[in-house]
Amino acid sequence: MTKLETLAHGVLFPSIGRPVLPRWLAPRVDAGLGGVVLYGRDIRSREQVAQLTSALHALRDHVIIATDEEGGDVTRLEGHGGTSVPGNYALGRIDDLDATRAAAEQIGLSLVDAGIDWDLAPAVDAISNPLTPNAMRTFGEDRARVSAHSAAWVEGLQATGVSACAKHFPGHGRSGTDAHLGTPAVDLSRDELVGWYLDPFRAAAAAGVDGIMVSHVRLPQLDEKYPTSISRAAVTGLLREEIGYDGVVISDALEMRGVLDVAPLAESVVLALAAGIDALCLGAASYDEDVEIAVRAISAAVADGRLDIERLEQANARIARLGRRERQATGRRDDAVGRELALRARRVSGDTALRGRHVLVIRLEQEHSPAVGGHGGALEELLDAAGYECETVAISGGTYNGENMVTSEIGLFTGEFGDDAEVVLLVRSPHRHEWQQRLSAELIKRHPSIVVVDMGAAGVDFSAARGWVRTFGASRACSEAAIDALVAPRR
């Protein structure tokens, strides 16, 4: 193994793809692999993930284990020994910086238990476009509030000894495009970016965040050719020189269409490093073959002069700082923290108490983002545990005959159980989907006794329903807050 190959390995963060160490991984770690990112398929239980991370750390003294544990709708650990807290959107509505620190600290403590060094969170985007798919992952639309809560979240998490990573630089909130599926665009001038758009990242940097993730957003007024993840004008010009950030900069996953539509992996790894990226997140489906492609591409770029070896040495040196934090937090894990915060965020209107024991849950599903872990799936489970008899009908925009299915099932259900029948309409950010708004209005008009549980961003008025519960998130803690409003009369 040459020095160059070791340095090339050192900037790579692939996935594992299995809940136990795969055969390919140990030789790569021995070759200098910078670290790995754990995704949902890698995590099965509290005991399993602890064994996996322990085995990984035993391979080499300093190999970084990262994951996306944002809390709320984006979680890898909630159902596998982690804690459940409301996500950023709910925390922003509570607007209590101590509460945000407490939520992040609880996430950090669960990551410590899991043996994870680097949390690829928080998302510090601010909502400028109400149709952004990332709304639930943000602290809201007010940039001053987002900046303050971003700093508080970073402080709370890093006090546990886990490194944080503010994302998605320069910010997704102005675009309605999911970077997994395409290249978002933010058409702002450099003066606008510097003057106000990048404020949350300045706040995270000032709070000492160990990492910043650069996304695949296109800034056409800054770089007409490349998205930010492979743009020197964005990474070095804005993030390094303008903001003055000298911590670890990691790319968003290079398998995402936002960059893959512009450059294949062998090209994007070189462009990202040349732009000023230190750590290359290869993606959830990137293993040994992609590592080999990246190592060869980086080595060839150094050999032919497209990439300086000093840039690789600098990136490796920054990555070496990760995983060195000492724990400052004195608290302990307490799942009650998340439940209490979810109750604080919740809003209840009308008569939400379910008096019938048979409940039909109508789920209007949004399109699924690969980043999101949960879907508010705990609601029926919790109703069952509370003694209700639940049935579920779930439809999406593409469900064949879906709207007729819903109305027919409601008729069948209420005809079967009469006065003992209750119908709960479960939605998440229906303002992003015209068909959901239309169907919801029709159902409430025909069945005004419906109770609505909205687990998404604010946007549609359901005050015409008999009752309306807003949780502003779909974590288990948020589901528990919804159940609290459904199973007992509101005082």
C-alpha positions, -999 to +999 in steps of 0.1 A: +000+000+000+015+033-011+012+066+008-010+079-019-034+050-017-035+053+021-044+090+018-070+082-008-086+057+014-085+081+043-111+105+028-137+079+020-169+071+040-188+042+023-217+023+037-214-012+053-246-028+039-249-055+066-256-057+103-223-075+109-188-067+095-187-077+058-155-095+045-145-065+024-144-040+052-114-050+073-088-048+045-101-014+036-099-001+072-064-016+074-056+004+042-066+036+059-103+040+052-115+072+069-147+057+083-182+044+075-217+057+076-244+035+092-278+035+075-311+018+084-302-016+069-271-018+091-290-014+124-313-041+138-312-037+176-294-019+205-272-049+212-264-055+175-253-020+167-231-018+198-214-051+188-210-038+152-194-005+162-172-022+188-159-046+161-153-017+138-134+003+163-113-028+171-101-029+135-080+003+139-073+029+165-091+057+147-118+048+123-148+071+124-184+057+125-210+082+114-248+081+110-278+104+103-295+108+136-314+140+134-343+131+157-379+134+146-385+122+111-349+112+103-337+086+127-317+054+125-318+044+161-352+054+175-366+019+171-333+001+180-323+014+214-321+050+206-342+078+221-372+095+206-374+133+205-394+157+184-375+168+153-362+203+144-395+216+131-412+209+164-383+223+184-384+255+164-420+259+172-414+254+209-386+280+205-368+273+237-330+270+232-326+250+264-352+225+251-333+222+218-300+216+237-317+190+259-331+171+228-297+171+211-280+159+243-304+130+245-296+121+209-259+123+217-262+101+248-280+074+227-252+077+201-226+072+228-244+040+239-244+029+202-206+035+198-211+062+171-186+090+168-201+115+143-237+125+139-244+139+104-269+164+119-284+189+125-301+201+093-298+239+095-316+248+063-343+275+067-377+272+049-379+298+021-401+277+000-432+261+017-430+232-008-395+222+002-394+184+010-370+191+039-394+213+060-397+188+089-360+186+092-356+224+097-361+247+127-385+268+105-385+298+083-371+326+104-333+327+098-325+343+132-344+315+150-329+288+128-294+301+135-299+302+173-314+267+174-287+254+151-260+266+175-279+252+205-284+218+189-247+216+181-238+226+217-261+200+232-249+171+210-212+179+212-213+182+250-218+144+250-185+138+231-201+131+198-192+153+168-220+172+150-223+181+113-244+210+101-261+204+068-270+209+039-247+238+029-256+262+014-292+253+023-321+234+007-350+255+020-354+277-010-359+248-034-387+223-039-364+196-053-352+166-033-315+163-041-318+125-040-339+128-072-325+159-089-303+190-086-320+217-065-313+253-076-309+284-054-308+314-077-292+340-054-262+363-059-231+360-039-240+392-020-274+376-010-258+343+000-232+361+021-256+387+034-283+365+049-288+330+033-258+314+049-264+327+084-274+293+100-240+279+089-222+308+103-240+302+136-231+265+136-195+273+128-194+298+156-207+272+179-177+250+171-194+224+149-169+196+140-183+191+105-204+207+078-220+187+050-222+203+015-252+193-006-258+192-043-276+225-046-267+245-077-259+281-073-261+293-109-250+329-101-218+315-085-211+284-106-229+277-139-215+242-143-213+224-110-235+218-079-219+230-046-206+196-036-181+197-065-178+235-068-146+252-057-164+286-058-189+273-033-168+252-009-135+271-009-149+305-019-179+306+004-175+281+031-138+282+037-129+318+028-161+338+034-173+320+065-138+310+076-147+274+084-117+251+090-134+220+103-142+188+084-163+194+053-181+163+040-200+158+008-236+147+008-239+112-007-223+110-041-248+084-053-276+111-052-290+122-085-282+158-076-245+152-084-246+119-102-265+135-131-236+159-135-206+137-128-201+099-122-184+087-091-148+085-105-152+122-116-171+136-086-146+123-060-118+142-076-138+174-082-151+173-046-116+171-032-103+198-055-133+220-045-122+217-008-142+188+005-124+166+031-146+136+035-165+119+007-198+103+017-202+076-010-238+067-002-261+040+013-254+015-016-217+021-019-193-007-008-160-022-018-164-017-055-171+020-051-142+024-027-119+009-053-133+032-080-127+062-058-092+052-047-081+046-083-096+079-095-080+099-067-046+083-072-048+089-110-057+125-104-027+131-082-005+113-107-015+134-136-015+167-117-053+174-115-052+170-077-024+180-053-013+154-028-011+183-002-049+186-006-053+149+004-029+154+033-049+184+045-082+165+043-068+135+062-054+158+089-089+174+094-106+140+096-081+129+122-096+156+146-129+138+147-138+114+175-115+132+200-141+152+220-144+147+258-178+144+273-189+175+291-226+167+296-234+155+331-269+143+324-282+107+317-304+093+291-340+100+299-368+091+274-392+113+293-374+143+278-386+136+243-422+129+255-423+161+274-410+181+245-435+165+221-464+175+244-450+210+245-450+212+207-484+196+202-515+217+194-551+204+200-583+219+186-619+208+189-631+175+203-603+149+198-613+122+223-622+089+207-653+074+224-658+045+200-635+015+205-632+007+168-609+031+149-603+033+111-570+052+104-569+067+069-533+074+059-527+099+031-491+090+023-466+115+009-437+104-014-410+088+006-376+105+008-347+081+011-334+102+040-365+097+062-367+068+086-401+067+102-436+074+088-456+080+120-460+043+121-465+041+159-500+056+159-519+023+153-496+004+175-502+028+203-540+028+198-539-010+199-520-008+232-546+016+246-573-010+239-587+002+206-595-021+177-577-005+147-579-009+110-558+010+084-563+022+049-532+038+033-531+055-001-506+076-020-511+098-051-504+068-073-527+043-056-552+028-081-587+040-073-573+053-040-598+081-033-628+058-040-612+031-019-610+055+011-647+067+009-659+031+004-639+018+034-653+046+056-688+036+045-681-001+052-665+006+085-691+030+099-719+007+087-703-022+105-697-006+138-722+022+140-718+045+170-687+026+181-668+036+149-642+064+149-623+077+118-589+092+121-574+110+091-536+109+094-517+134+071-482+148+069-477+182+052-507+178+029-502+214+016-475+199-007-501+177-025-532+190-042-549+156-042-545+153-004-560+188+002-589+180-021-596+145-006-592+158+030-618+186+024-642+161+008-639+136+036-644+162+063-675+176+045-690+142+042-679+129+076-676+160+100-670+136+129-635+128+116-605+136+138-574+148+119-539+140+131-515+162+112-478+151+118-463+174+092-456+211+086-482+237+091-501+245+059-537+233+058-566+244+081-585+214+095-607+233+119-638+220+101-631+185+115-645+175+148-610+175+163-575+183+151-542+173+166-510+188+153-477+172+163-453+189+139-434+156+135-437+119+132-413+105+157-426+080+183-426+107+209-449+128+186-472+098+181-474+094+219-484+131+222-511+125+196-524+094+214-525+115+246-550+138+229-570+109+214-575+085+243-587+110+269-609+141+269-589+173+266-589+193+299 
